[in-house]
Structures are given as structure tokens and as C-alpha cells.
Amino acid sequence: MARLLDTHDDPGVQPERTHLAWLRTMLSTGIVGLFAIRLATHVDASPAWILVLVTAIMLTVGVSQARRHRAAVTGLTRGRLEPALVPVLGLGLGVILLGVAALVYLLAP
């Protein structure tokens, strides 16, 4: 099996762990989204926009994690790492929106 990730000379920093953590985050977001959709069906609401939101979060995390990994490896090679501020804030905003959606459905008459 060919390696899909870039390589680097510093195994102590291990950007691969960060890569795997983002993949776990994507998976857990999908699971929470499924619970939110299930909750929406119990209160006779349309879960379509929750599905769209969860899919957008998962796609954003899945697509950008490879770019973050490449940036980390490049940063290790050059000796300067940049924080992944935009993806982290975007994921946080998506999770907050998902929580608000769950609260709206729980408190709906």
C-alpha cells in the first residue's frame, strides 16, 4: 500500500498524529450529526438542513486535513510551523451550529 502522506525527517513532532486526530474529529462529527438527525425525526421536523450542515463540516474537515498535513511537513522542513487557525475556528463554529440545532429541536413545541 502506497503512502498518501508526505514524509519528514522529524518523527518526534509526528504530524501524522494530528492528521489522524482530524480524521477522528470528522468521524465523530458525522456520528453526532446522525444523532441530531435522529432527534429531528422524533420531533417531526425536517432533518435536511442538519444533514447539509453535517455533510459540509465533514467535507471541510476531510478535504482540508491533507492540506494541513502537507503544511505541517513543509513547516518542519523549513523550521517554521503556522497554526491552523481557520480550520479550527470553522470546525468550532460548525459544532456550535449543530448544538444550537439540537437545542432548537429539543425546545420546539
C-alpha positions, 0 to 999 in steps of 0.5 A, a space after each residue: 500500500 502506497 503512502 498518501 502522506 508526505 514524509 519528514 525527517 522529524 518523527 518526534 513532532 509526528 504530524 501524522 498524529 494530528 492528521 489522524 486526530 482530524 480524521 477522528 474529529 470528522 468521524 465523530 462529527 458525522 456520528 453526532 450529526 446522525 444523532 441530531 438527525 435522529 432527534 429531528 425525526 422524533 420531533 417531526 421536523 425536517 432533518 435536511 438542513 442538519 444533514 447539509 450542515 453535517 455533510 459540509 463540516 465533514 467535507 471541510 474537515 476531510 478535504 482540508 486535513 491533507 492540506 494541513 498535513 502537507 503544511 505541517 511537513 513543509 513547516 518542519 522542513 523549513 523550521 517554521 510551523 503556522 497554526 491552523 487557525 481557520 480550520 479550527 475556528 470553522 470546525 468550532 463554529 460548525 459544532 456550535 451550529 449543530 448544538 444550537 440545532 439540537 437545542 432548537 429541536 429539543 425546545 420546539 413545541 
